[in-house]
Amino acid sequence: MRTACSSPRPIRAVSRTTSNRDCVMNRHAFAQLFLCAFLILGLTVAAVRPSVAAQPRGLSDNVLVIGTDRGGLLRARSQFVEELRRNGRRVEIRGELCLSSCTMFLGAADVCVNPRTVFGFHGPSYYGRKLPADQFEYWSQVMSKNFPPHLHSQFMKTWRYRIDGYVSITGVQLINMGYRSC
């Protein structure tokens, strides 16, 4: 015999024949189901959150820690680096990779690099396609304008002409060029 609490049909009214034990068991099952749904939702939200590896890992009042960063749009990165310079924020590049527009952080006023980080330089492009000469020149200057003279010169002479792939150097090499180690 089915009771109102255990019936697969829609419940319109609870009959007096329903036992309290059945309803209590269903309330317990509901609580377990709710808890499971809450945990699944929490794990799903954590799983679809943007990757922390591709974003700055640590923001404090004065220090920005850069984890692995594969680059991004030049205009946005240029504006962000300018803001860091204006505010005197310290930048610590500590990830495994710092590619493409991430290298623009080397132009921050107060920056240090991890010796094991690999930096990948290449010239500006439109999603891998060559730019017209005037735009190529403009964005090359934007990318390298805050680099120290020796790095700026190297970028403008050769590295910017690499569009497919990267010219890779290590944090150790940058430290040998005068960057601080962190």
matplotlib code that plots the C-alpha trace (Angstrom):
import matplotlib.pyplot as plt

x = [0.0, 1.4, 1.2, 1.1, 4.7, 6.0, 3.6, 5.0, 1.9, 1.6, 0.6, -2.4, -3.2, -1.6, -4.0, -4.4, -3.1, 0.4, 2.7, 5.1, 7.9, 7.5, 7.5, 10.5, 12.4, 11.5, 12.6, 15.9, 16.3, 15.4, 18.1, 20.6, 19.6, 19.8, 23.3, 24.5, 23.1, 24.8, 28.2, 27.8, 26.9, 29.9, 32.3, 30.8, 31.3, 34.9, 35.5, 34.2, 36.0, 38.5, 42.0, 44.0, 47.2, 46.4, 45.7, 47.7, 48.0, 48.3, 47.1, 48.1, 48.3, 51.7, 52.7, 51.3, 52.5, 52.2, 51.8, 51.9, 50.6, 50.3, 49.5, 46.5, 45.4, 48.1, 45.9, 44.6, 48.0, 49.6, 47.1, 47.5, 51.3, 51.0, 48.8, 51.3, 54.1, 52.0, 51.1, 54.6, 53.3, 55.9, 55.5, 56.9, 56.9, 57.0, 55.1, 56.6, 55.8, 55.4, 54.5, 53.6, 52.0, 52.9, 56.5, 55.2, 55.3, 59.1, 58.5, 57.0, 58.9, 59.6, 59.8, 61.6, 61.7, 62.0, 65.2, 63.2, 60.5, 60.7, 59.8, 58.5, 58.8, 57.2, 56.0, 52.5, 50.0, 46.3, 45.7, 48.8, 48.3, 50.7, 49.7, 50.1, 53.5, 52.3, 50.3, 53.2, 55.5, 53.1, 52.3, 56.0, 56.7, 53.8, 55.0, 58.6, 58.4, 58.9, 61.6, 65.1, 67.3, 69.1, 65.9, 64.1, 66.9, 67.0, 63.2, 63.1, 66.1, 65.0, 62.5, 59.5, 59.8, 59.0, 55.2, 54.9, 56.2, 58.5, 62.0, 62.5, 64.8, 65.0, 64.7, 68.4, 69.2, 67.1, 68.8, 72.1, 70.8, 70.1, 66.6, 66.2, 65.7, 62.7]
y = [0.0, 3.4, 6.5, 10.1, 10.7, 7.8, 8.0, 8.6, 10.5, 14.3, 14.9, 17.0, 16.5, 14.4, 11.7, 10.6, 7.2, 8.5, 7.4, 9.8, 7.3, 7.6, 11.4, 11.6, 9.2, 11.4, 14.5, 12.8, 11.8, 15.4, 16.8, 14.4, 15.3, 19.0, 18.6, 16.6, 19.3, 22.0, 20.2, 19.5, 23.1, 24.3, 21.9, 23.0, 26.7, 26.0, 24.0, 26.6, 29.5, 31.2, 29.6, 31.2, 30.2, 32.5, 35.4, 37.2, 34.9, 37.3, 40.8, 42.7, 46.4, 46.8, 43.4, 41.7, 38.1, 36.8, 33.1, 31.3, 33.8, 33.0, 36.6, 38.5, 41.7, 44.3, 47.4, 46.1, 44.8, 48.1, 50.1, 47.7, 48.0, 51.8, 51.8, 49.6, 52.1, 55.1, 53.4, 52.1, 48.6, 45.8, 43.0, 39.5, 37.2, 33.8, 31.4, 28.7, 30.7, 34.4, 34.6, 37.3, 40.3, 39.0, 40.1, 43.6, 43.3, 43.5, 47.2, 47.8, 50.2, 47.6, 44.1, 40.9, 37.5, 33.9, 32.4, 29.3, 31.3, 31.0, 34.3, 34.1, 37.1, 37.7, 40.6, 42.0, 40.3, 39.9, 36.4, 35.1, 37.1, 39.9, 43.5, 46.3, 47.9, 51.1, 49.0, 46.6, 49.5, 51.1, 48.0, 47.0, 50.3, 49.8, 46.3, 47.4, 51.1, 50.4, 47.8, 48.7, 49.9, 46.6, 44.6, 47.2, 47.2, 43.4, 43.2, 45.9, 44.5, 40.9, 39.4, 41.4, 39.8, 36.4, 35.9, 32.2, 30.9, 32.7, 33.8, 32.2, 33.3, 32.3, 34.3, 33.6, 35.4, 38.3, 38.4, 38.5, 41.5, 43.4, 42.3, 41.4, 37.8, 36.8]
z = [0.0, -1.0, 1.2, 0.1, 1.0, -1.1, -4.0, -7.4, -8.4, -7.7, -4.1, -3.8, -0.1, 2.6, 3.6, 7.2, 6.3, 5.8, 8.5, 10.2, 9.7, 5.9, 5.9, 8.3, 6.0, 3.0, 4.8, 5.6, 2.0, 0.9, 3.2, 1.8, -1.7, -0.9, 0.6, -2.5, -4.9, -2.8, -3.0, -6.7, -7.4, -5.4, -7.2, -10.6, -9.8, -8.8, -12.0, -14.4, -12.6, -14.9, -14.7, -12.0, -13.8, -16.6, -14.4, -11.8, -8.8, -6.0, -5.6, -2.5, -1.9, -3.5, -5.1, -8.1, -8.6, -12.1, -12.5, -15.8, -18.4, -22.1, -23.1, -24.2, -26.0, -26.4, -25.7, -22.4, -21.2, -22.2, -20.1, -17.2, -17.2, -17.4, -14.4, -12.5, -13.4, -12.3, -9.0, -8.3, -7.9, -7.6, -10.1, -9.4, -12.5, -11.0, -13.3, -15.5, -18.7, -19.5, -23.2, -25.7, -24.0, -20.6, -21.4, -21.2, -17.4, -17.8, -18.4, -15.0, -12.8, -10.0, -11.4, -10.5, -12.3, -11.3, -12.7, -13.9, -15.8, -19.6, -21.5, -25.0, -27.3, -30.7, -32.7, -32.9, -35.1, -35.5, -34.2, -36.0, -39.2, -40.2, -39.6, -42.1, -41.8, -39.9, -37.4, -37.0, -36.2, -33.8, -31.8, -31.7, -30.0, -27.6, -26.7, -26.0, -24.9, -21.2, -21.7, -20.5, -23.5, -24.0, -24.1, -26.2, -28.7, -29.0, -29.4, -32.1, -34.0, -34.3, -31.9, -33.2, -36.6, -35.1, -35.6, -35.6, -32.3, -29.8, -29.2, -25.8, -23.0, -19.4, -16.2, -15.6, -18.9, -17.9, -14.5, -16.3, -18.2, -15.0, -13.8, -10.1, -9.1, -7.0]

ax = plt.figure().add_subplot(projection="3d")
ax.plot(x, y, z, "-o")
ax.set_aspect("equal")
plt.show()
